[in-house]
Amino acid sequence: MKKLLVSLSCCVLLSACKVELSPSVNLSDLSSETPKTIKSDLTLEVTACGDYQDSRKESSSLIEAKQKITEIFPNAEYVECYKEKFDSKALFKIPVVVGGKQPAGDIQITNGNWGDGMIVLVSKELNNKMSNMKKSPVGKLDFNIKINLNNDSGNERNITANGVYIDENPVLLNQYVLQKGNNTFRLSNVSVDFLLKNNITFIYEDYKKKGETQ
């Protein structure tokens, strides 16, 4: 009976687990006509890394997480399970396409044919898998996206961003100065929901003053 309760509690907690995709990309790659595939971190919260009776064995929630992630991302690579403060997290690597002018892969970060800026695209196949996951007994995943963008242009850029946190500063259709070097874009819940519903979401575009050309 005790084992059953532990197993059920793992499934309940897993059903509301947080999943975070956190790719690292270069600004120069976004506008490339030739797409390239990188490996992005994907972390998923689990109830524990080790079995409660024998820590040398994987917990039931970790086993379940590995199964579900590979169902959604067949090319996912399991890396490790670790504890961060009070949370246990399973780390995976999944492929993400950067750049390219045509849709490619399950997840793509590019500016496409949309001018200077950054958009995120997901495939219909991935959306279908996510929708089926929400309907399954295991339940929905709380999906978050954090993009680590390296501005390797050598210059600051004036941008207009929408529905994101840039270096933890909330930006809602505002102008913003993209600093040289590393910048972090964390999508809001609205932006993520829009992405999973419409297969695309807008992150930012270069801000141009009236009469300015680039």
Buried (B, 14 or more C-beta within 10 A) or exposed (E): EEEEEBEEEBBEBBBEBEBBBBBBBBBEBBBBEEBBBBBBBBBBBBBBBBBBEEEEEBBBBBBBBBEBBBBBBEEBBBBEBEEEEEEBBBBBBBBBBBBBBEBBBBBBBBBBEEEBBBBBBBBEEBBEBBEEBEEEEBBBBBBBBBBBBBBEEEEEBEBBBBBBBBEEEEBEEBEBEBEBEEBBBBBBEEBBEBBBEEBBBBBBBBBEEEEEEE
